């Protein structure tokens, strides 16, 4: 049996790293959705902030790509991010005052 010693310096380094990761996650605004290639319906709804009906309409209109395996709908993460970027609205500086 081997013994591993952890120092206060080690613990502080872990703390700093964890705080950095938390800040990064919070600043992205997509903290609840893990970064995987394929996302489930509930994850996409959360990312886009839309209802199940709206997501269904987006699929029917062809606005959003998906893959169906059995009864499971999967969405490509990169396509969702591209969709978000393409629909980004420019800010009007006059309204910020």
C-alpha positions as CSV (number, residue, x, y, z in Angstrom):
1,X,0.0,0.0,0.0
2,X,1.4,3.4,-1.0
3,X,0.8,6.7,0.8
4,X,0.3,9.9,-1.2
5,X,0.9,13.1,0.6
6,X,-1.2,16.2,-0.3
7,X,0.0,19.5,0.8
8,X,-1.8,22.8,1.4
9,X,-0.1,24.1,-1.7
10,X,-1.7,21.2,-3.7
11,X,-5.1,22.0,-2.3
12,X,-4.8,25.7,-3.1
13,X,-3.8,24.8,-6.7
14,X,-6.8,22.6,-7.1
15,X,-9.0,25.4,-5.7
16,X,-7.7,27.9,-8.2
17,X,-8.2,25.5,-11.1
18,X,-11.7,24.7,-10.0
19,X,-12.7,28.4,-9.6
20,X,-11.3,29.1,-13.1
21,X,-13.3,26.2,-14.6
22,X,-16.5,27.4,-12.8
23,X,-16.0,31.0,-14.1
24,X,-15.5,29.6,-17.6
25,X,-18.7,27.5,-17.4
26,X,-20.7,30.4,-16.0
27,X,-19.5,32.9,-18.6
28,X,-20.5,30.6,-21.6
29,X,-24.1,30.6,-20.5
30,X,-24.5,27.0,-21.5
31,X,-23.4,25.5,-18.2
32,X,-26.0,22.8,-17.9
33,X,-25.2,21.3,-21.3
34,X,-22.1,19.1,-21.6
35,X,-20.1,19.4,-24.8
36,X,-20.7,16.2,-26.7
37,X,-21.1,15.6,-30.4
38,X,-24.8,14.5,-30.0
39,X,-27.3,16.1,-27.8
40,X,-30.8,15.0,-26.7
41,X,-34.0,17.0,-27.2
42,X,-34.1,18.4,-23.6
43,X,-30.5,19.6,-23.9
44,X,-31.2,21.4,-27.2
45,X,-34.4,22.9,-25.7
46,X,-32.4,24.3,-22.8
47,X,-29.6,25.6,-25.1
48,X,-32.1,27.5,-27.4
49,X,-34.6,28.4,-24.7
50,X,-37.5,27.1,-26.7
51,X,-40.4,24.8,-25.9
52,X,-40.9,21.3,-27.2
53,X,-43.5,22.5,-29.7
54,X,-41.2,25.1,-31.0
55,X,-38.4,22.6,-31.4
56,X,-40.8,20.2,-33.2
57,X,-41.8,23.1,-35.6
58,X,-38.1,23.9,-36.3
59,X,-37.6,20.2,-37.3
60,X,-40.6,20.2,-39.5
61,X,-39.6,23.4,-41.3
62,X,-36.1,22.0,-41.7
63,X,-34.5,24.8,-39.6
64,X,-32.7,22.3,-37.4
65,X,-30.9,19.1,-38.4
66,X,-31.5,15.9,-36.3
67,X,-30.9,12.2,-36.4
68,X,-33.5,9.7,-35.3
69,X,-32.4,6.4,-33.9
70,X,-35.5,4.3,-32.9
71,X,-37.5,6.8,-30.9
72,X,-34.6,8.9,-29.9
73,X,-33.9,12.3,-31.5
74,X,-30.3,13.4,-31.5
75,X,-28.9,16.8,-32.6
76,X,-25.4,17.6,-33.6
77,X,-23.8,20.0,-31.1
78,X,-21.8,21.9,-33.8
79,X,-24.9,22.4,-35.9
80,X,-26.7,23.9,-32.9
81,X,-23.8,26.3,-32.2
82,X,-23.7,27.3,-35.9
83,X,-27.5,27.9,-35.8
84,X,-27.1,30.1,-32.7
85,X,-24.3,32.1,-34.3
86,X,-26.2,32.6,-37.6
87,X,-29.2,34.0,-35.8
88,X,-27.2,36.3,-33.5
89,X,-28.7,39.8,-33.5
90,X,-26.6,43.0,-33.6
91,X,-26.9,45.3,-30.6
92,X,-28.3,48.8,-31.2
93,X,-26.0,51.2,-29.3
94,X,-28.8,53.8,-29.0
95,X,-30.9,51.3,-26.9
96,X,-28.1,50.7,-24.5
97,X,-28.2,54.2,-23.0
